[in-house]
Amino acid sequence: MNKKFYITNKYNSIDTDLYNDYQSCSLDDIDDSEAKELFLDNYLEYVGIDNLASTIEKAVKKLRINGKIKIFGCDAYSIAKKYVAQRLSVEEYNVALHGTSDKPKISSLSLHELNGLLEKIDGLSIITKSLELDTYIFEAKRT
């Protein structure tokens, strides 16, 4: 059985053409130590800032030893830099950081802030981190 999961919530859904080898579900649908791989694509933006660390820790518990987690999201620092440089309008800035009325974002993170959260989690080792355009990308492994 495939143990690769694309984690969804009420605001994000899986693109089945791009991620056809992933099973779409919520974190609660996965048993501890079940997953070979988890993909959180813009998922953390819909988690309250006070629940980010516990949500990431919960996700890591769902991974098998040597299982991988991929986390993508909008980098708040990059968006702020673009706004200050007047490369984004006020509307574009607000949508990027806060979402829209039908898809409101609850929190915003930067690559640096998420890196700090991930480094504090016992049993998690960051493999790669990068910033592509305005998106932070992390890959980490449960150890």
Buried (B, 14 or more C-beta within 10 A) or exposed (E): EEBBBBBBBEBBEBEEEEBEEBBBBEBEEBEEEBBEBBBBBBBBBBBEEEEBBEBBBBBBBBBBEEBBBBBBBBBBBBBBEBBEEEEBEEEEBBBBBBBEEEEEBBBBBBBEBBBEBBEEBEEBEBEEBEBEEBBBBBBBBBE
